Amino acid sequence: MLPRVLRNLVGTSSMNYSIPRALVIAFGLGLASGNGAWAQSAAAPGAAGAAYQEMPAIAPIGVRVDRYLPLPHPAAVPPVDPAKGYRLQQLGGGLYMVTDNGYQSMFLVYDKGVVVVDAPPSYSAHLKQAIAEVTDRPITHLIYSHAHIDHIGGAADLGGHPIIIAQEETGRLLARSNDPKRPLPTVTFKDRYTLKVGSQVLELSYHGVAHEPGNIFIWAPAQKVLMVVDVVFPGWMAWSGFADAQDIPGYFEQVAEIDRIPFETLVGGHVDRVGTHADVREQLAFMNDVKSATRTALQTTPVGVGMDAADKANPWAVADNYIDRVVVKCVNTVTPKWQSRLAAYDVFIWSQCFAMQQSLRID
């Protein structure tokens, strides 16, 4: 359930209630403090009312933003040729990244064929063309990083009958999905699997639940390239709720574990560039700041402040009011340090703080 602070700024159309547009724009641009500016007189029960005290200038979920924060320190990333729909980047030793500067996959060339790692549907129709720029050898293997359709939903576009390798949890989830766009793996493993093709090696390992059950590490030791999808987002705010992590403590552990691997290049499956150890450490520092701010907010936020006396008999409402004010404190605490350091910070900071308080309270 979304916290009320993410709903109380949104009009209720069935009641013909709306927020003055000028205030929405001002709030979205960070020009309004929110201290009572949203108050409505004689609001019906359940309708949006006054904002919480000390509302951050970062617009919460449910408020349309006319202009997001500018991306900080834009990197000189090569553009994608619109005629191709992808960009090819050499990672060394016969290993390549394919990307549309939003999604990323890899392929590894060996003496008799090609191993593909993931097939995002956003450019999967062009994957064979990308491979053809390098070699005319056939695709013999396909590795699934995990089960999510946005990373492997283009598998059927590769054609042929490659050997498909995945962790056993990914196999289980795909069997449940029964999606012809994501063919079932032909080989599954529990903890570790080493793929040796000619002189090339990929080491696959499972480190437990974080983003999703079955999400694996793909390590190319000769090239010193590590691919872990949907965990680290170099230079960017992680996707909503710590990348929709199904296990937030596990997610924190995996980010730290990634930093311990001696990679030179990290392929994270998203954003417009590869990553470094500095990127991993920056993300971990941000995550730890969110955790610390949320823990302090949980300990220092009183219960029931600002509630109508009649609502205090409603335990769901009391909890909702408390959680909202914890999230507000978290956003206020981390924003001065991080809003100019992580690209798209303002897009998902509310969801990170909300996910963190949920995890600290119940995990």
Buried (B, 14 or more C-beta within 10 A) or exposed (E): EBBBBBBBBBBBEEEEBEBEEEBBBBBBBBEBBBEEBBEBEEBEEEBBBBBBEEBBBBBBBBBEBEEEBEBBEEEEBEEBEEEBBBBBBEBEBBBBBBBBBEBBBBBBBBEEBBBBBBBBBBBBBBBBBBBEEBBEBEBBBBBBBBBBBBBBBBBBBBEEEBBBBBBBBBBBBBEEEEBEBBBBBBEBBEEEBEBEBEEBBBBBBBBEBBBBBBBBBBBBBBBBBBBBBBBBBBBBBBBBBBBBBBBBBBBBBBBBBBBEBEBEBBBBBBBBBBBBBEBBEBBBEBBEBBBBBBBBBBEEBEEEEEBEEEBEEEEEBBBBBBBBBBBBBBBBBBBEEBBEBBBBBBBBBBBBBBBBBBBBEEE
